[in-house]
Amino acid sequence: MTNRFFYLLPVFLGVILFSACAGLPGRGALPASLTTFPAAADPRTVGLRLAENFLARDWRTNKAGCIVYPEVCAEFGALRFARATGNTNLEQQLIARFVPVWRPENKKLIPPGGHVDFSVFGVVPLEIYLLDGDTNLLALGTSIADAQWANPLPGGLTRETRWWVDDAWMIGSLQIQAFRATHDRKYADHIATQLTAYLDKLQEPDGLFHHGPEAPFYWARGNGWVAAALAEVLQSLPPSHPQYARLMAGYKKMMAGLKTVQSPDGLWHQLLDDPQSFEETSGTGMFTYAMIVGVKRGWLGAEYANCARRGWLGLCRKIDGQGNLQDICVGTNQSRDKQFYLDRPRQTGDLHGQAPVLWCAWALVGK
């Protein structure tokens, strides 16, 4: 059997059981509300437009010349979308876009690690390995995942722990990718321990999360990173894992909290509990993704399918003719000043927002 077969085995089984080979619970059918859309919101069309938009871009790097994490998140989503739609040409173009990164002369493009925003780079070589079996990329991805847990903190947490909600995705996506690629239980244990600690320390009684210790505000994208991370990890964490139930409870509590603050037109606000703040699309994309996954997996009921549909339609209304999403909050550090969040600039086409729309498209069309 190939690694690709192991990765997709639950699709063939179609049951909500842990597979000893892949560790993925089965997927159910989506309700009609998440399969029938107007032409302008067809997920295959929208996903292709955003994937092609991404392919046309130059690399986005930081001042040191390293690839930045929004680039990684968008590549990750576009690769999954290409495979789900059977678009082998798109898939190969996306892989080819990353080929220069592996060349020795371009090694500076690979982030150095030691920080969550750098380490998340490892999800892309692992995703390409899962698609084409390139063992060199498996070695690269797992080396980054292993480095994230070198010399862990007391209690088993990575030394990259900051207690920022953003960390949930940056750590979670990498460790669960390493688990998918290797079936090595240590990676599942890493992220289950990490996310449980974040839930215990940071989740508020209403299910939502402050941005971090220095920012007692419900920032949309910060919460989005948590929502997407929980959905991503729970898709692959064995239900028999000792911390699975705790993570599922935290996920459902968060989804319930998000449902209460969704705006009538389907979007979520920059500050989730402030309806006067602007409607922000990167957080909306992440919440919508988390809900689509939950409905598909049978974790969430029909009312969440309606939330996800409204979120998706709201996002599609914010995509311009060039495939660029509007009203994306720029990168944001923590602040104790509420006005700081309210005044954050908005961008069009920023990959912080493009990426979760691609995740949504994949979730809607994937088997």
Secondary structure by P-SEA (a helix, b strand, c coil): ccaaaaaaccccccccccccccccccccccccccccccccccaaaaaaaaaaaaaaccccccccccccaaaaaaaaaaaaaaaaacaaaaaaaaaaaacccccccccccccccccccccccaaaaaaaaaacccaaaaaaaaaaaaaaaccccccccccccccccccccaaaaaaaaaaaacccaaaaaaaaaaaaaaaacccccccccccccccccccaaaaaaaaaaaaaaaacccccccaaaaaaaaaaaaaaaaaaaccccccccccccccccccccaaaaaaaaaaaaaaaaccccaaaaaaaaaaaaaaaaacccccccccccccccccccaaaaaabbbbccccccaaaaaaaaaaaccc
